[in-house]
Amino acid sequence: MSIVKTDAFVLKSFNYGDTSKIVTLFTKEFGKLNAIVKGARNYKSKLCGTLETMNYISCVIYFKENRELQLISKSEYIKSFQNILADFEKLQTAFKIIEILNKSVIEREINDKIFELLISSYEKLNLTSANSLKSLLRFQIELVKILGLSPDFSAQNYELETFYKFNELNANKYFYDILITINMNGLGATDLNTTDLISLINCYERYILSHTQGNKFYKSTRVFQELNQSF
């Protein structure tokens, strides 16, 4: 067993016992891992409040290679994203990003690029005044590239009947042309309305699911649909 220090993003956090928490972290040095934090809910503890979902932290871990549940001895804020927490639309996007990441990476798989993508996506979402859906689509596009799953968007490939990746995206010619433009010029140079953003996000959602966990939907999608209907 060794004592290690790493930057981490809290993907999930839930209470355990009287005063402890169990958290899922995406760490810079060790990938995704689960850990227990003893006494984290004690208001006198220095750990209190730092290990909530969506916090960007630095933590000290008693790390054992073959142990499923690591032990966190110390943690402190690097950054929290207060603007996201105060905005319902941003919060929906933020939870979707977490769930996509959680289902797309396996435990202990180290990937600096995905870690940097996660943090930069939250920083931009926290500060943006634009449609938060654009942040989600950007995250999906960049994640697929990093995972090596990105389709080859080109006019030539569109004409090929055997281009199976196009069919997996389930995008018609209108959206396929948009994806070609995004691939060539970047998302920032593309003017998309909310309806188009949702359609493209849904295309990528199906595509990512089919290449990772194989689930039919993300739980966060259903939860926020039900919440939106209740307002």
N, C-alpha and C positions, 0 to 999 in steps of 0.2 A: 504494500500500500504506500502511496506517495501523496504529499500535499502539493496541490497545484493551484495556480491562479489563472483565471481566464475571464474574458469578456463573454457575456451571455445575454440572450433575449429570452424572456419568460413566455413560453408558448401556452402553458396551462398551469393553473395553480388551484389546489383544493385542500380543504382542511382535513387533518388526520389526527385522531385522538383529541385530547383536551386542548393542547397548545401548539401542536406541530402542523406542518404543511408538507404535502408532496407536490413537487413541481416537475414539469417537463421543460427543459432548457434546450435552446439551440446555441451551442457554444462555438467560439471561433477555433479553439484548438482541438476539441474532442467530438464535434458534431452534436447530434441530438442525444440527450441522455435524460434519465429520470433521477431525481434526488429527493431525499427527505431533509427537512429543515426543522430541527428540534427547537421548540420554544419560540417559533417565529410569530405566534399570535399573542404572545405575552407583551403587553404594552410597554413593559420596561426593557424589552429586548431591543438591541441595536438592529436586529434583523426585521423588526416589525415594519410592515408596509413596503419593504423593498422587493418582495418576491411575489407581487401581484402580476397577473397576466398583462402583457404588453410593456413591461418595464425593461429597460436596457440597463444592465448592471455589470459590475465587476464582482466576482465571487471567488472564495477560497474553498476548494473541495478536497475532502479526503477520498482520493480516487483509487479504486481497486479494479483492475482490468476485467475480471470475471464476475463482478458484482452487478446485479441488475439495478439496484437502488443505491446511488452514491450518497455521501453525507456532506452537506454544505455547512461549514463552520462560520463563514463570514460573508456578508454581501453589502454592497453600497451602490447607490445610484450612480449611473453615468448620465442617464437621461430618462425622463418620463414624458409622455406625449399628451399633455393636458388638453390641447385643442381637439384632438381626436376624441377624447373621453367626453368632451362637452358638446359634440356634434353627432347627432344620431346617424346621419348619412355616412359620415367618415367612420363611425364606429362599425357600421355594417361592412364597409370595405376592409377595415382593419381586421375584423374577425375572419372574413373570407380569406384574406392573405395568410393568416395564421393556419387556417384549416388546409388550404392548398399546400403550404409548406410542410405541415405535419404529415400529410398523406403522400407527399412526393419524395421525401428523404427517409432513409432507413437509419436506425440507431447506429451511432459511432461512425457514420460516414462523414469524414471531414471535407468541407467544401468552402473555401474562403470566399469564392465568388458569390455563392448563394447567401452566405452570411452578410457580405457587403450589400448585396441586393436588398435583403430584408431590411437592414438598418436604413439604407438610403430611401427605400420606399416609404417607410414610416416617417422619416424626417420630411420628405416632400409632402406627404399626405397631411402631416401635422401643420404645415405652413401654407398649403395651397388654398386659394379662394375659388379655384376652378372646380368643375364637376369631379367628384371623388372617384367616379367610375373610370375615369381616364387613368387614374393611378393604379386601379386594379388591372385594367387591360395591359398597361405597361409592365406590371409585375408578371403577369402571365406570359407575355411575349418574351421577356428577358429570361424568365425561369426555364422556359422550353428551350431557348438557345443554350443556356448553361448545361442543361441536362442532355444536350445533343439530340433533341427530338424535333427540332424546328423543321417544318416542311420547306421545300424549295419553292418559294412563291415566284413564279415567272409566267409570262404569257405563253411561253412554249409548253410548259408543263400543264397549263390549263387545257390545252388542246389534246393532251394524251388521255385516252379513255382508261388507261391502266394506272393512272396516277392515284393510287389508293389513299395517299395521305390527304388529298383534296376531299375525297369522299368521307374520310374520318372526321374532318372538320365540319362536314355537312354545311358548307357555305355555298350559296348560289353565286352566279356570275357577278352580281352587283357587289357582294361582300368580298369575293375573291379579288376583284379589281382594287378594292380598298386595301386589302392585305398586301397586294403587290406594291401599292403606293407607300404604305407604311414601311415595308421592307426596304424600299429604295431611299425614302426621304426621312424616315423616322416618324414616330407618333406625334411629336410636337408640331410637325408641319402639316398635319392632317386635321381638317375641321370636321368633327363628328357630332351629330346630335345625340340626345340621350337614347333614342330608340335604336340607332345604329350601334352605339356603345354596348348596350345590353345584348344585342344580337351577336356581336363579335365576342363578348365575354362568354356567352353561352356556348359558342362554337369552341372556344379554347377550353372551357370547363369540361365539355364532353371529351375533347381530345386528350387533355391531361389525365383525366380519370381513366380513360381506356389504356393509357400507357403506364400508369402507376398502380394504384390500388384496385382499379376495376370496379369501384363503387358506382352506383347509378346517380348519386347526387351527394352534395355536401350538406351536412346537417345544418350548418349556419344559414344556408339558402332557405331551407324550410322554416327555421326559427324566425328569421326576419320577415319572411312572407307573412307568417301568422301575426307577428307584431304589427306590421304595417296595416293589416286588415282590421286590427282591433282599434286603430286610431280613427 
